[in-house]
Amino acid sequence: MIALTMFLIWRVQNPNREAMWLWGISIVCEIWFAFSWLLDILPKFNPINRAADLAALKDKFETPGPSNPTGRSDLPGMDVFISTADPDKEPPLVTANTILSILAVNYPIEKVSIYISDDGGAILTFEAMAEAVKFAEVWVPFCRKHDIEPRNPDSYFSQKMDPTKNKKRPDFVKDRRWIKREYDEFKVRINGLPEVIHKRCKMYNKNEEMQEKKLVKEKNNGVIPPDHKFEVTKATWMADGTHWPGTWFNPAPDHAKGDHAGILQIMSKVPDNDPIMGGPDEKRLDFTGIDIRLPMFAYVSREKRKCYDHNKKAGAMNALVRASAILSNGAFILNLDCDHYIYNSMAIREGMCYMMDRGGDRICYIQFPQRFEGIDPSDRYANHNTVFFDGNMRALDGLQGPVYVGTGCMFRRYALYGFPPPRANEYSGVFGQNKAPVKNMVSPQSEEEAPLTSGHPDLDLPKKFGNSTMFTESIAVAEFQGRPLADHFSVKNGRAPGALLMPRPPLDAPTAAEAIAVISCWYEDKTEWGDRIGWIYGSVTEDVVTGYRMHNRGWRSVYCITKRDAFRGTAPINLTDRLHQVLRWATGSVEIFFSRNNAILATSRLKFLQRIAYLNVGIYPFTSIFLVVYCFLPALSLFSGKFIVQSLDIHFLSYLLIITLCLVFISLLEVKWSGIGLEEWWRNEQFWVIGGTSAHLVAVIQGLLKVIAGIEISFTLTSKSTGEDEDDIYADLYVVKWTGLFIMPLFIIIMNLVALVIGFSRTVYSVIPEWSKLFGGAFFSFWVLVHMYPFAKGLMGRRGRVPTIVYVWAGLISITSSLLWIVISPPQGNADDTATLKF
């Protein structure tokens, strides 16, 4: 930091008189880069590592004792949310595999409830989930019997390792062969569902048409009038012969995307409180001594109407929060994307270790790192994002906790409802160095910190949460069940051991009706859903804003890195899809910067360095403006024959060397404590430049248009499907899909390539060659081009597919441009010499 400050002071005090414009632009960019670097590096000063003790969790909650004679689980309930919206972009088979991995999770079965939000209301997703539950009846007991990992069948059967490793049961090979055949048949059924559903709909619609013709004949003495027009609605039909209440293949009123009724279907009933052991079965597997129960699983598609703003994914999540509160009311909520499955069946238990620890009642959520499969071995576009997940997030864990990143997050339900924590601290002083506990949590200072119940709960809660009495009554229950055990005098705000041993009541018709009512589109009218309760509306990155609001009330979060990855998912490896994904994130950050969620406006309950981290979330896209300008500076330097400094003297080179060594040392230190590989760090640096000169720049423009002109921003769903080439799992990596985001990086590459040729030609033809300026400009041009290499490689597609003529024309254009530039702007020297330059 000292070296950086000294370098900037030296740069300001030593302008380049020959090219003040070049010097001025470079100074402004370098000062901003220094500021941006400080925002990024300051929150990394206190990284920590955590480890969960699963044995201690079992001893405390599942071991027989005076308060629990039978050893029944005293752990709190867990509701798992999965979100999907479009079966064309999110294949039902991928979603089904995610569901199967959750159904087989290693957590008390009677404590787990699973909800899938189908925001598209698609019958294909509905029937795929029904098929998944049928297959789960054999898959889940198989996983329990043989301790299978991972419990996603597609990933399990795709493993390259020996499947018999550490397996001791003599019937494992036979069981695995049988379940593999069952899974193959399951996949065929899922793949054939679209055709089955279309055939069914065609048959039923034809019957409807025949019935219509029959009625017309009966009314007209067996004759159909020649001018009669049959108007039979082409409906979408369920297997039981009734109309599908969701979206139809042929849209109709009340049956279109954004206009359909609410749907709630319990696909797997609430399990019994006691284990149900399987037995031998000649046609299936021998599940003797294996618990064959399944967790409760519900399909939910909230009501949608054209006249309502449904607030995208955040609105769907809030609908699940309300429905689950009525049906199961788990004290904790785990949310996953449809392509993120449970890779470690003990992941929920590891997260629960922190929630149930002393002081765990102050934790609002546990964020797990995102891990990805299907990424090309070189990770060309930094899809693994390990610098962020293993560096930045682990460092934030040493402050007030990691930010919420949208999936793989375990929430405390009570914190999602907008309440403050039972205990919080305030930080005062310029750098928040003065820490003091909040003395009166009932009457805080600001509106952001104010609890939702300022008076009697019966008066305030319905006004804020909606008009469901059943829902408001569930809030206090969820808060109590989420408390840690009061088994030690140091535990504050605890609950008595054995308080959660009672079985869950069975679902009845009034409960189901209430659950459907709370997912109606009108329920949120005149409430604080999306404003202070649940997932927050108004941003395409609703996840970051939701986590920020919790931290702002004084909650803290925890980063849980498990020895075996907790969850795994997919990420777009295609350059276009990757840039659009980054564009969505960056646009959300710009929205945060121009909203009330800007960290500058945070309460005193947010730690200083945590505030810096959230401030960086909103500011980082603006670095793109300076980065784009800086990437053009080498080309401008080579075009003009000038450089950002007067000359490459010892002072400039010494400062440059010192800063480079300091940055390398800091990077190596970060690589060391975070466990990041050097190649991963370098890929991240390359994509920072690629994304910064493309997606981040467009995000800033879009954000400014929204703020100034009120132009709304819309994004398409990221496709979770793989490439069409079945022989090459990385085929999508080589597909070139043109987008406007390519323009600026491509222009930067061309400008720097042409500038290198022109700069070299200028120096060679000069009477007095100034090689130092050429080397200075050429070095920085190569710096830009090396960072842009993955982008250029992505544009070229597969190796060898770029025609040779492209390289020939590129060389000819560069040479011609350089010669033209020499004629337009001759090299410095004697006038007589330059005047004789001819072709």
Secondary structure, DSSP 8 states (H G I E B T S, - for coil): -HHHHHHHHHHHHS--TT-HHHHHHHHHHHHHHHHHHHHHHGGGSS-------HHHHHHHHSS-BTTBTT-------EEEEEEE--TTTS-HHHHHHHHHHHHT-SS-GGGEEEEEEETT-BHHHHHHHHHHHHHHHHHHHHHHHHT-SS--HHHHHT--S-TTTT---TTHHHHHHHHHHHHHHHHHHHHHHHHHHHHHHHHHHHHHHHHHHHHHHHHTTT---TT---------B-TTSSB-SSB-SS-BTTEETTEE--EEEEEE----SS--BB---TTS---BT-B----EEEEEE--B-TTS---HHHHHHHHHHHHHHHHT--SEEEEEETT-EESSTTHHHHHHHHHTSTTGGGEEEEE----EES--TT-TT--S-HIIIIIIHHHHTTTT-----SSSEEEEHHHHTT---SS-EEEESTTS-EEEE-S-SSS-SSTTT--S-SS-HHHHHHHHH-S-HHHHHHHHHHHHHTS-B--STT--S-B-TTTT-S------HHHHHHHHHTTSTTTTTTS-BTTTBSS--S-S-HHHHHHHHHHHTT-EEEE---SS-SEEEE---SHHHHHHHHHHHHHHHHHHHTSTT-GGG--TTS-HHHHHHHHHHHHGGGHHHHHHHHHHHHHHHHHHT--SSSS--HHHHHHHHHHHHHHHHHHHHHHHHHT--HHHHHHHHHHHHHHHTTHHHHHHHHHHHHHHH--------------S-TT-TTGGGG-----GGGHHHHHHHHHHHHHHHHHHHHHHH-SS--HHHHHHHHHHHHHHHHHTHHHHHHHH-STT-S-HHHHHHHHHHHHHHHHHHHHHS--SS-HHHHHT---
